[in-house]
Amino acid sequence: MQELVQPMQKSLEYEIVGESGPSHEKRFNAEVRVDGIVFGSGNATTKKDAEQEAAKDALSKYKESEFK
């Protein structure tokens, strides 16, 4: 995701937007934004994995829209 966005000089940020489940089975919801626009979301048992899922979601949608 970073390699795709960086040459375009766009800002890229990940944000944990929610948590669910009991403390021993916590799930995290993350979003990836390009210039403030949400391009993907992900859900996983760790923050890092949720961010990676969000990036995968955004990359899969890349062909459908333009970051430019």
N, CA, C and O atoms as a GROMACS GRO file, in nm:
protein
  272
    1MET      N    1   0.084  -0.118   0.000
    1MET     CA    2   0.000   0.000   0.000
    1MET      C    3   0.088   0.124   0.000
    1MET      O    4   0.065   0.217  -0.077
    2GLN      N    5   0.189   0.125   0.086
    2GLN     CA    6   0.277   0.241   0.093
    2GLN      C    7   0.352   0.263  -0.038
    2GLN      O    8   0.368   0.377  -0.082
    3GLU      N    9   0.397   0.154  -0.100
    3GLU     CA   10   0.469   0.167  -0.227
    3GLU      C   11   0.380   0.223  -0.336
    3GLU      O   12   0.428   0.292  -0.426
    4LEU      N   13   0.252   0.194  -0.330
    4LEU     CA   14   0.158   0.242  -0.430
    4LEU      C   15   0.128   0.391  -0.411
    4LEU      O   16   0.120   0.466  -0.508
    5VAL      N   17   0.110   0.432  -0.287
    5VAL     CA   18   0.066   0.567  -0.256
    5VAL      C   19   0.181   0.668  -0.251
    5VAL      O   20   0.163   0.783  -0.290
    6GLN      N   21   0.297   0.625  -0.206
    6GLN     CA   22   0.409   0.717  -0.186
    6GLN      C   23   0.449   0.796  -0.311
    6GLN      O   24   0.469   0.917  -0.301
    7PRO      N   25   0.462   0.733  -0.428
    7PRO     CA   26   0.500   0.811  -0.547
    7PRO      C   27   0.398   0.918  -0.585
    7PRO      O   28   0.432   1.016  -0.651
    8MET      N   29   0.274   0.901  -0.544
    8MET     CA   30   0.169   0.997  -0.575
    8MET      C   31   0.165   1.112  -0.475
    8MET      O   32   0.085   1.205  -0.488
    9GLN      N   33   0.253   1.106  -0.374
    9GLN     CA   34   0.260   1.208  -0.269
    9GLN      C   35   0.126   1.228  -0.199
    9GLN      O   36   0.084   1.341  -0.173
   10LYS      N   37   0.060   1.118  -0.172
   10LYS     CA   38  -0.066   1.119  -0.098
   10LYS      C   39  -0.038   1.075   0.045
   10LYS      O   40   0.058   1.002   0.070
   11SER      N   41  -0.120   1.119   0.137
   11SER     CA   42  -0.102   1.075   0.276
   11SER      C   43  -0.171   0.941   0.296
   11SER      O   44  -0.279   0.916   0.241
   12LEU      N   45  -0.109   0.856   0.374
   12LEU     CA   46  -0.160   0.723   0.402
   12LEU      C   47  -0.164   0.705   0.552
   12LEU      O   48  -0.064   0.728   0.621
   13GLU      N   49  -0.279   0.664   0.604
   13GLU     CA   50  -0.288   0.641   0.748
   13GLU      C   51  -0.377   0.522   0.778
   13GLU      O   52  -0.474   0.494   0.707
   14TYR      N   53  -0.341   0.454   0.884
   14TYR     CA   54  -0.420   0.342   0.936
   14TYR      C   55  -0.476   0.385   1.069
   14TYR      O   56  -0.410   0.454   1.147
   15GLU      N   57  -0.599   0.345   1.096
   15GLU     CA   58  -0.660   0.379   1.224
   15GLU      C   59  -0.741   0.260   1.276
   15GLU      O   60  -0.816   0.198   1.202
   16ILE      N   61  -0.723   0.229   1.403
   16ILE     CA   62  -0.805   0.129   1.469
   16ILE      C   63  -0.935   0.200   1.506
   16ILE      O   64  -0.934   0.294   1.586
   17VAL      N   65  -1.045   0.157   1.447
   17VAL     CA   66  -1.172   0.226   1.465
   17VAL      C   67  -1.267   0.153   1.559
   17VAL      O   68  -1.376   0.204   1.589
   18GLY      N   69  -1.228   0.034   1.605
   18GLY     CA   70  -1.314  -0.036   1.697
   18GLY      C   71  -1.251  -0.162   1.751
   18GLY      O   72  -1.157  -0.218   1.694
   19GLU      N   73  -1.305  -0.205   1.863
   19GLU     CA   74  -1.264  -0.330   1.926
   19GLU      C   75  -1.392  -0.402   1.968
   19GLU      O   76  -1.492  -0.338   2.002
   20SER      N   77  -1.386  -0.534   1.966
   20SER     CA   78  -1.502  -0.610   2.012
   20SER      C   79  -1.455  -0.739   2.078
   20SER      O   80  -1.342  -0.783   2.060
   21GLY      N   81  -1.544  -0.799   2.152
   21GLY     CA   82  -1.515  -0.925   2.216
   21GLY      C   83  -1.455  -0.910   2.354
   21GLY      O   84  -1.412  -0.802   2.393
   22PRO      N   85  -1.453  -1.021   2.428
   22PRO     CA   86  -1.393  -1.019   2.562
   22PRO      C   87  -1.242  -1.002   2.553
   22PRO      O   88  -1.183  -1.025   2.448
   23SER      N   89  -1.180  -0.963   2.662
   23SER     CA   90  -1.037  -0.931   2.661
   23SER      C   91  -0.950  -1.047   2.615
   23SER      O   92  -0.843  -1.024   2.558
   24HIS      N   93  -0.991  -1.170   2.638
   24HIS     CA   94  -0.910  -1.284   2.596
   24HIS      C   95  -0.935  -1.326   2.451
   24HIS      O   96  -0.865  -1.412   2.398
   25GLU      N   97  -1.035  -1.265   2.385
   25GLU     CA   98  -1.065  -1.291   2.244
   25GLU      C   99  -1.095  -1.162   2.170
   25GLU      O  100  -1.189  -1.155   2.090
   26LYS      N  101  -1.016  -1.060   2.195
   26LYS     CA  102  -1.038  -0.927   2.137
   26LYS      C  103  -1.021  -0.930   1.986
   26LYS      O  104  -0.933  -0.999   1.933
   27ARG      N  105  -1.106  -0.856   1.916
   27ARG     CA  106  -1.095  -0.836   1.771
   27ARG      C  107  -1.086  -0.686   1.745
   27ARG      O  108  -1.154  -0.606   1.810
   28PHE      N  109  -1.003  -0.650   1.650
   28PHE     CA  110  -0.980  -0.510   1.618
   28PHE      C  111  -1.029  -0.480   1.477
   28PHE      O  112  -1.012  -0.561   1.386
   29ASN      N  113  -1.088  -0.362   1.460
   29ASN     CA  114  -1.134  -0.315   1.330
   29ASN      C  115  -1.046  -0.198   1.289
   29ASN      O  116  -1.028  -0.103   1.366
   30ALA      N  117  -0.990  -0.205   1.169
   30ALA     CA  118  -0.900  -0.100   1.121
   30ALA      C  119  -0.949  -0.047   0.987
   30ALA      O  120  -1.017  -0.116   0.911
   31GLU      N  121  -0.912   0.077   0.960
   31GLU     CA  122  -0.938   0.140   0.829
   31GLU      C  123  -0.807   0.195   0.775
   31GLU      O  124  -0.720   0.238   0.852
   32VAL      N  125  -0.793   0.194   0.645
   32VAL     CA  126  -0.681   0.259   0.578
   32VAL      C  127  -0.739   0.374   0.498
   32VAL      O  128  -0.838   0.359   0.426
   33ARG      N  129  -0.674   0.491   0.511
   33ARG     CA  130  -0.721   0.611   0.442
   33ARG      C  131  -0.610   0.669   0.355
   33ARG      O  132  -0.493   0.670   0.393
   34VAL      N  133  -0.650   0.716   0.239
   34VAL     CA  134  -0.561   0.788   0.149
   34VAL      C  135  -0.616   0.928   0.136
   34VAL      O  136  -0.728   0.948   0.088
   35ASP      N  137  -0.538   1.025   0.179
   35ASP     CA  138  -0.583   1.165   0.182
   35ASP      C  139  -0.718   1.180   0.252
   35ASP      O  140  -0.804   1.256   0.208
   36GLY      N  141  -0.736   1.105   0.361
   36GLY     CA  142  -0.856   1.117   0.442
   36GLY      C  143  -0.976   1.036   0.394
   36GLY      O  144  -1.080   1.035   0.460
   37ILE      N  145  -0.963   0.969   0.280
   37ILE     CA  146  -1.074   0.891   0.225
   37ILE      C  147  -1.050   0.743   0.258
   37ILE      O  148  -0.941   0.691   0.234
   38VAL      N  149  -1.151   0.678   0.314
   38VAL     CA  150  -1.138   0.537   0.350
   38VAL      C  151  -1.137   0.452   0.223
   38VAL      O  152  -1.229   0.459   0.142
   39PHE      N  153  -1.030   0.372   0.206
   39PHE     CA  154  -1.018   0.286   0.091
   39PHE      C  155  -1.026   0.139   0.126
   39PHE      O  156  -1.042   0.055   0.037
   40GLY      N  157  -1.017   0.105   0.256
   40GLY     CA  158  -1.026  -0.034   0.294
   40GLY      C  159  -1.046  -0.051   0.442
   40GLY      O  160  -1.017   0.040   0.521
   41SER      N  161  -1.097  -0.167   0.480
   41SER     CA  162  -1.116  -0.196   0.622
   41SER      C  163  -1.080  -0.342   0.647
   41SER      O  164  -1.085  -0.425   0.556
   42GLY      N  165  -1.044  -0.371   0.771
   42GLY     CA  166  -1.006  -0.506   0.807
   42GLY      C  167  -1.040  -0.537   0.951
   42GLY      O  168  -1.058  -0.447   1.033
   43ASN      N  169  -1.048  -0.665   0.981
   43ASN     CA  170  -1.084  -0.712   1.114
   43ASN      C  171  -0.995  -0.831   1.146
   43ASN      O  172  -0.983  -0.923   1.064
   44ALA      N  173  -0.932  -0.830   1.265
   44ALA     CA  174  -0.843  -0.940   1.304
   44ALA      C  175  -0.822  -0.939   1.454
   44ALA      O  176  -0.870  -0.850   1.525
   45THR      N  177  -0.749  -1.039   1.502
   45THR     CA  178  -0.726  -1.053   1.646
   45THR      C  179  -0.611  -0.968   1.697
   45THR      O  180  -0.594  -0.955   1.818
   46THR      N  181  -0.531  -0.909   1.608
   46THR     CA  182  -0.428  -0.814   1.650
   46THR      C  183  -0.444  -0.685   1.569
   46THR      O  184  -0.500  -0.686   1.460
   47LYS      N  185  -0.394  -0.575   1.624
   47LYS     CA  186  -0.403  -0.447   1.553
   47LYS      C  187  -0.326  -0.453   1.422
   47LYS      O  188  -0.374  -0.405   1.319
   48LYS      N  189  -0.206  -0.511   1.426
   48LYS     CA  190  -0.125  -0.520   1.306
   48LYS      C  191  -0.195  -0.601   1.197
   48LYS      O  192  -0.197  -0.560   1.081
   49ASP      N  193  -0.252  -0.714   1.234
   49ASP     CA  194  -0.322  -0.796   1.134
   49ASP      C  195  -0.446  -0.725   1.080
   49ASP      O  196  -0.478  -0.738   0.962
   50ALA      N  197  -0.515  -0.650   1.164
   50ALA     CA  198  -0.632  -0.574   1.118
   50ALA      C  199  -0.589  -0.468   1.017
   50ALA      O  200  -0.657  -0.446   0.917
   51GLU      N  201  -0.475  -0.402   1.041
   51GLU     CA  202  -0.423  -0.303   0.948
   51GLU      C  203  -0.383  -0.368   0.816
   51GLU      O  204  -0.407  -0.313   0.709
   52GLN      N  205  -0.322  -0.488   0.824
   52GLN     CA  206  -0.284  -0.559   0.703
   52GLN      C  207  -0.407  -0.602   0.623
   52GLN      O  208  -0.407  -0.596   0.500
   53GLU      N  209  -0.511  -0.644   0.692
   53GLU     CA  210  -0.636  -0.681   0.624
   53GLU      C  211  -0.698  -0.558   0.556
   53GLU      O  212  -0.752  -0.569   0.446
   54ALA      N  213  -0.689  -0.442   0.622
   54ALA     CA  214  -0.740  -0.319   0.563
   54ALA      C  215  -0.662  -0.285   0.436
   54ALA      O  216  -0.721  -0.243   0.336
   55ALA      N  217  -0.530  -0.302   0.440
   55ALA     CA  218  -0.447  -0.274   0.322
   55ALA      C  219  -0.482  -0.370   0.209
   55ALA      O  220  -0.491  -0.328   0.093
   56LYS      N  221  -0.502  -0.499   0.240
   56LYS     CA  222  -0.540  -0.596   0.138
   56LYS      C  223  -0.674  -0.558   0.075
   56LYS      O  224  -0.692  -0.568  -0.046
   57ASP      N  225  -0.768  -0.516   0.158
   57ASP     CA  226  -0.899  -0.474   0.109
   57ASP      C  227  -0.885  -0.355   0.015
   57ASP      O  228  -0.947  -0.352  -0.091
   58ALA      N  229  -0.804  -0.258   0.055
   58ALA     CA  230  -0.784  -0.139  -0.029
   58ALA      C  231  -0.718  -0.176  -0.162
   58ALA      O  232  -0.757  -0.124  -0.266
   59LEU      N  233  -0.620  -0.264  -0.158
   59LEU     CA  234  -0.552  -0.304  -0.281
   59LEU      C  235  -0.645  -0.379  -0.375
   59LEU      O  236  -0.637  -0.364  -0.497
   60SER      N  237  -0.734  -0.459  -0.318
   60SER     CA  238  -0.829  -0.533  -0.403
   60SER      C  239  -0.929  -0.438  -0.470
   60SER      O  240  -0.982  -0.468  -0.577
   61LYS      N  241  -0.955  -0.324  -0.406
   61LYS     CA  242  -1.047  -0.226  -0.463
   61LYS      C  243  -0.977  -0.127  -0.555
   61LYS      O  244  -1.043  -0.048  -0.623
   62TYR      N  245  -0.844  -0.130  -0.558
   62TYR     CA  246  -0.767  -0.032  -0.635
   62TYR      C  247  -0.806  -0.029  -0.782
   62TYR      O  248  -0.816   0.078  -0.841
   63LYS      N  249  -0.830  -0.144  -0.841
   63LYS     CA  250  -0.866  -0.150  -0.982
   63LYS      C  251  -1.000  -0.086  -1.012
   63LYS      O  252  -1.027  -0.044  -1.124
   64GLU      N  253  -1.084  -0.078  -0.909
   64GLU     CA  254  -1.218  -0.022  -0.927
   64GLU      C  255  -1.221   0.131  -0.915
   64GLU      O  256  -1.313   0.196  -0.963
   65SER      N  257  -1.118   0.187  -0.850
   65SER     CA  258  -1.116   0.332  -0.832
   65SER      C  259  -0.973   0.383  -0.845
   65SER      O  260  -0.880   0.304  -0.860
   66GLU      N  261  -0.957   0.511  -0.840
   66GLU     CA  262  -0.826   0.573  -0.856
   66GLU      C  263  -0.790   0.649  -0.730
   66GLU      O  264  -0.875   0.718  -0.673
   67PHE      N  265  -0.666   0.639  -0.687
   67PHE     CA  266  -0.615   0.720  -0.577
   67PHE      C  267  -0.570   0.857  -0.630
   67PHE      O  268  -0.549   0.949  -0.551
   68LYS      N  269  -0.555   0.871  -0.759
   68LYS     CA  270  -0.498   0.991  -0.820
   68LYS      C  271  -0.588   1.111  -0.808
   68LYS      O  272  -0.553   1.219  -0.855
   0.00000   0.00000   0.00000
